[in-house]
Amino acid sequence: MSRPLAPVVAFYSRHPISEGQIVDALRRQGKDLERLAPEDLYDFDQDHYGGLEAVEALGQRAGIDASSHVLDVCAGLAGPARFMARRWGARVTGVDLNPDRAAGARRLSAAVGLGGLVRVVRADAQTLPFRAHAFTAVVSQEGLLHVPDKATTLAECRRVLLPGGRIAFSDWIATARLGDGERRRLGEWMAAVTLQSIQGYKALLAGAGFLAVGAEDLSREWIAILRKRLEMFRGLRADTVARLGQARYDEYDQLYAFFVGLVEAGKLGSRSRSFLTSAGSLTFTPVGTTRSEPPLPVTWARS
Ligand SMILES: C[S@@+](CC[C@H](N)C(=O)[O-])C[C@H]1O[C@@H](n2cnc3c(N)ncnc32)[C@H](O)[C@@H]1O
């Protein structure tokens, strides 16, 4: 039975990072909203771990350059998409399920003059509304954790990729130490579903027709990043309370602290070198790639 998507839409409609929060932050900085540059948004529009450095690394693994047409799955407010367009001059199409985020992404991209390179479509990653072979690369950051049917989603990514195109993504990875109760709470509190191990992802990727999968463990880096991120959310307290209410602020603080605790305990992501867990650079080639086709696709996963 397919899982309902309403909880994840609701989760992001009540998230501390939003278009309104970004615009308010820019106003407080005294920015002229009629004359914004992409760089003006960078401190506010990246809803993943590791900021622009992580997008840069992901883009390199995906082989992005000025000739690329990139699909960003679970694109959020299109912060990473705008960075890729600015950094490499690539065309980027983002897909996000949440209508507020998709509309906000479009407005923010237009506001910084990137409406021509960055397009955002409201859609479910499990049924991508694009023709086959439409993209040279697919990327995703901290979004697949919310998508129930990862096998179908990866098959969709494979379908819309050109033969030889690359997929690179980062995601939460569950270790064997993650308990059933903790897994359930992540689902109920953070709309995190069907969390995978690296081995699980490798099997799913192979099933979707990707080869040569590589994975990179980023959990050690993520611990420091997540602690800072918890502080960042706490720094947004006044904003979040004004926008979403004290109860939602308290709820989010509690669930985020729970999540960070799981990573610190090695339950989401492992520090073991012998087993790639929380992050991965999964490198593949689609089945059927020939020598004359472009280089090996890469998926970079982390949790
Ligand atoms: C943590 S945010 C990451 C956003 C963006 N990748 C970034 O790094 O800024 C996860 C995003 O996934 C989106 N999402 C969740 N489930 C989805 C689905 N089934 N299809 C498309 N987007 C989805 C959410 O709406 C949310 O914007």
The ligand as a Tripos MOL2 file, in Angstrom:
@<TRIPOS>MOLECULE
LIG
   27    29     1     0     0
SMALL
NO_CHARGES

@<TRIPOS>ATOM
      1 C1         15.4110   18.8860    3.8010 C.3       1 LIG1
      2 S1         14.5430   19.5820    2.4540 S.3       1 LIG1
      3 C2         15.8610   19.6820    1.2590 C.3       1 LIG1
      4 C3         15.6440   20.7830    0.2490 C.3       1 LIG1
      5 C4         16.8100   21.0200   -0.7220 C.3       1 LIG1
      6 N1         17.2780   19.7680   -1.2880 N.3       1 LIG1
      7 C5         17.9500   21.7500   -0.0590 C.2       1 LIG1
      8 O1         18.9980   21.1090    0.1400 O.co2     1 LIG1
      9 O2         17.8300   22.9350    0.2130 O.co2     1 LIG1
     10 C6         13.5830   18.2050    1.7860 C.3       1 LIG1
     11 C7         12.6100   18.6170    0.6980 C.3       1 LIG1
     12 O3         12.0540   17.4270    0.1180 O.3       1 LIG1
     13 C8         10.7370   17.7350   -0.3210 C.3       1 LIG1
     14 N2         10.0120   16.4570   -0.5530 N.ar      1 LIG1
     15 C9          9.6360   15.5630    0.3720 C.ar      1 LIG1
     16 N3          8.9990   14.5140   -0.2070 N.ar      1 LIG1
     17 C10         8.9880   14.7470   -1.5330 C.ar      1 LIG1
     18 C11         8.4750   14.0410   -2.6690 C.ar      1 LIG1
     19 N4          7.8340   12.8550   -2.5390 N.pl3     1 LIG1
     20 N5          8.6590   14.5770   -3.8980 N.ar      1 LIG1
     21 C12         9.2910   15.7790   -4.0460 C.ar      1 LIG1
     22 N6          9.7760   16.5020   -3.0030 N.ar      1 LIG1
     23 C13         9.6280   15.9970   -1.7630 C.ar      1 LIG1
     24 C14        10.1990   18.5670    0.8200 C.3       1 LIG1
     25 O4          9.0350   19.2900    0.4550 O.3       1 LIG1
     26 C15        11.4140   19.4430    1.1570 C.3       1 LIG1
     27 O5         11.3670   20.6820    0.4900 O.3       1 LIG1
@<TRIPOS>BOND
     1     1     2 1
     2     2     3 1
     3     2    10 1
     4     3     4 1
     5     4     5 1
     6     5     6 1
     7     5     7 1
     8     7     8 2
     9     7     9 1
    10    10    11 1
    11    11    12 1
    12    11    26 1
    13    12    13 1
    14    13    14 1
    15    13    24 1
    16    14    15 ar
    17    14    23 ar
    18    15    16 ar
    19    16    17 ar
    20    17    18 ar
    21    17    23 ar
    22    18    19 1
    23    18    20 ar
    24    20    21 ar
    25    21    22 ar
    26    22    23 ar
    27    24    25 1
    28    24    26 1
    29    26    27 1
@<TRIPOS>SUBSTRUCTURE
     1 LIG1         1 GROUP 0 **** ****
